[in-house]
Amino acid sequence: MAFCSKCGHQLEENVKFCPECGEPTEKKESADPEATVEVDPKKDAEDNKLMGILAYLSILVLVPILAAPNSKFARFHANQGLLLLIGEAAWSVIHGVLSTIFALIGLPVLATVLSLFDLVFLVFMIIGIVNVCNGEEKELPVFGQYRILK
């Protein structure tokens, strides 16, 4: 049983192109013997759910990056988790600078209001974990379309 390397659609024997996405199905020669092994995307998702969940838990994103480098499912969610971590770090710096400025000019209430934006990252984390539990590869809102990990 073969599957498309691009979209994961199940392929019939001896087809040259995926009927779903049009990707050529001919195997490319590679020095890496595991590179030609075809993996069922549903099995990959089921086997790597824990790695996908860890990807959204801040610095634990390193676990799936290092422990499951050949899993397309884990790699996708590690990329999403890494983007989330970078976004959180950037927001932390911006929040700290703005809070200091607001405190210096006598508006500490605005600094507290800025803290509400921290909830956005919590919501994104929950969305990512729900996607993992459902075995889906859905991008996070706002910045999920970017790719750091290939």
ChimeraX attribute file (.defattr): number of C-alpha atoms within 10 A of each C-alpha:
attribute: neighborCount
match mode: 1-to-1
recipient: residues
	/A:1	9
	/A:2	17
	/A:3	17
	/A:4	22
	/A:5	19
	/A:6	13
	/A:7	13
	/A:8	17
	/A:9	16
	/A:10	16
	/A:11	17
	/A:12	12
	/A:13	8
	/A:14	9
	/A:15	12
	/A:16	13
	/A:17	14
	/A:18	20
	/A:19	14
	/A:20	13
	/A:21	12
	/A:22	12
	/A:23	14
	/A:24	14
	/A:25	17
	/A:26	10
	/A:27	11
	/A:28	7
	/A:29	9
	/A:30	9
	/A:31	7
	/A:32	8
	/A:33	8
	/A:34	9
	/A:35	12
	/A:36	13
	/A:37	10
	/A:38	14
	/A:39	16
	/A:40	17
	/A:41	21
	/A:42	13
	/A:43	11
	/A:44	16
	/A:45	22
	/A:46	16
	/A:47	15
	/A:48	20
	/A:49	20
	/A:50	15
	/A:51	25
	/A:52	33
	/A:53	24
	/A:54	21
	/A:55	31
	/A:56	27
	/A:57	18
	/A:58	16
	/A:59	12
	/A:60	17
	/A:61	26
	/A:62	17
	/A:63	16
	/A:64	26
	/A:65	22
	/A:66	11
	/A:67	11
	/A:68	17
	/A:69	13
	/A:70	14
	/A:71	18
	/A:72	18
	/A:73	26
	/A:74	30
	/A:75	23
	/A:76	23
	/A:77	32
	/A:78	29
	/A:79	25
	/A:80	29
	/A:81	30
	/A:82	25
	/A:83	22
	/A:84	25
	/A:85	21
	/A:86	12
	/A:87	13
	/A:88	17
	/A:89	13
	/A:90	11
	/A:91	15
	/A:92	14
	/A:93	11
	/A:94	13
	/A:95	18
	/A:96	14
	/A:97	13
	/A:98	15
	/A:99	20
	/A:100	15
	/A:101	15
	/A:102	16
	/A:103	14
	/A:104	10
	/A:105	8
	/A:106	10
	/A:107	13
	/A:108	15
	/A:109	11
	/A:110	14
	/A:111	18
	/A:112	13
	/A:113	11
	/A:114	15
	/A:115	14
	/A:116	9
	/A:117	12
	/A:118	14
	/A:119	10
	/A:120	12
	/A:121	15
	/A:122	15
	/A:123	11
	/A:124	19
	/A:125	22
	/A:126	15
	/A:127	16
	/A:128	26
	/A:129	23
	/A:130	14
	/A:131	19
	/A:132	26
	/A:133	14
	/A:134	12
	/A:135	20
	/A:136	17
	/A:137	17
	/A:138	16
	/A:139	17
	/A:140	19
	/A:141	10
	/A:142	8
	/A:143	12
	/A:144	17
	/A:145	13
	/A:146	12
	/A:147	12
	/A:148	11
	/A:149	13
	/A:150	7
